[in-house]
Amino acid sequence: MHLRKLLSSLALAGSLAAASGGCVVEGRARVAEPVAVVEVDQEPPPPRAVVVETRPGFVYIGGRWNWVGGRWVWIDGRYERERPGYLYEQGRWEVRGNRHVWIEGRWRAR
């Protein structure tokens, strides 16, 4: 039921955009530093030990602890396809003052 409403809304939005001549927005962005997505006062638990299989053409993105509803919750790692010309920099927890800050992992040019 929700999918039908969503598709109807998208169709209506597309029709209105086409009728009004549409709108094209272009832009560029660059993030110089990895993005911090979580800040907490409490130190996270040590990472869980995981057996990582070698999968040709894939990179393993490590799991991590996340602060949710006042407690630590483990988020499993995952495999992503390699990106030619890029290396994956794993995310990490950093101590900043008396806070622990999660710095999200990122792909960076070699």
C-alpha positions as CSV (number, residue, x, y, z in Angstrom):
1,M,0.0,0.0,0.0
2,H,2.8,2.5,0.9
3,L,4.7,1.6,-2.3
4,R,1.6,2.7,-4.4
5,K,1.4,6.0,-2.6
6,L,5.1,6.6,-3.0
7,L,5.0,5.8,-6.8
8,S,1.9,8.0,-7.2
9,S,3.7,10.9,-5.4
10,L,6.8,10.4,-7.6
11,A,4.7,10.4,-10.7
12,L,2.9,13.6,-9.7
13,A,6.2,15.3,-8.8
14,G,7.7,14.3,-12.2
15,S,4.6,15.6,-14.0
16,L,4.7,18.9,-12.2
17,A,8.4,19.3,-12.8
18,A,8.0,18.6,-16.5
19,A,5.0,21.0,-16.8
20,S,6.9,23.8,-15.1
21,G,10.0,23.5,-17.3
22,G,11.9,21.4,-14.8
23,C,14.9,22.4,-12.8
24,V,18.5,21.4,-13.2
25,V,20.9,21.8,-10.3
26,E,24.6,21.2,-10.6
27,G,27.2,21.4,-8.0
28,R,30.4,19.9,-6.7
29,A,31.4,19.1,-3.1
30,R,34.5,17.9,-1.5
31,V,35.0,16.7,2.1
32,A,38.5,17.2,3.2
33,E,38.2,15.1,6.3
34,P,36.2,12.0,7.0
35,V,32.9,12.8,8.5
36,A,32.2,12.3,12.2
37,V,28.8,10.7,12.7
38,V,28.7,9.8,16.4
39,E,30.0,11.6,19.5
40,V,29.7,10.0,22.9
41,D,31.1,10.4,26.4
42,Q,31.6,6.7,27.0
43,E,34.5,4.7,25.4
44,P,33.2,2.0,23.0
45,P,33.9,-1.7,23.7
46,P,36.8,-3.3,21.8
47,P,35.9,-4.4,18.3
48,R,34.6,-7.9,17.9
49,A,37.0,-10.5,16.4
50,V,35.8,-11.4,12.9
51,V,37.2,-13.9,10.4
52,V,37.5,-12.0,7.1
53,E,37.5,-14.1,4.0
54,T,39.5,-13.0,1.0
55,R,37.1,-12.3,-1.8
56,P,38.8,-11.3,-5.1
57,G,37.4,-8.0,-6.3
58,F,36.0,-7.0,-2.9
59,V,37.1,-5.0,0.1
60,Y,35.9,-5.8,3.7
61,I,34.5,-2.8,5.5
62,G,34.9,-3.6,9.2
63,G,32.1,-3.6,11.7
64,R,31.9,-1.2,14.6
65,W,30.1,-0.3,17.8
66,N,27.4,2.3,17.5
67,W,25.7,4.2,20.4
68,V,21.9,3.7,20.1
69,G,19.4,4.5,22.8
70,G,21.9,4.8,25.6
71,R,23.8,1.5,24.9
72,W,26.4,0.1,22.5
73,V,25.1,-1.9,19.5
74,W,27.4,-3.9,17.2
75,I,27.0,-3.2,13.4
76,D,28.4,-6.1,11.3
77,G,31.0,-5.4,8.6
78,R,30.3,-5.9,5.0
79,Y,32.0,-6.5,1.6
80,E,32.0,-3.8,-1.1
81,R,33.3,-4.1,-4.6
82,E,36.8,-2.7,-5.1
83,R,37.0,0.7,-6.8
84,P,39.8,0.9,-9.4
85,G,42.3,3.6,-8.4
86,Y,41.0,3.9,-4.8
87,L,41.9,2.4,-1.4
88,Y,39.4,2.1,1.5
89,E,40.4,3.8,4.7
90,Q,38.6,2.0,7.6
91,G,36.5,4.1,10.0
92,R,37.8,4.6,13.5
93,W,37.0,6.0,16.9
94,E,39.0,9.0,18.0
95,V,39.3,10.7,21.4
96,R,38.6,14.4,21.2
97,G,38.8,16.0,24.6
98,N,36.5,13.9,26.8
99,R,34.4,12.7,23.9
100,H,34.7,9.6,21.6
101,V,34.0,10.5,18.0
102,W,33.4,8.0,15.2
103,I,35.1,9.0,11.9
104,E,33.4,7.2,9.0
105,G,35.5,5.2,6.6
106,R,36.0,6.5,3.1
107,W,37.4,5.7,-0.3
108,R,40.4,7.7,-1.2
109,A,42.5,8.0,-4.4
110,R,45.7,6.0,-4.4
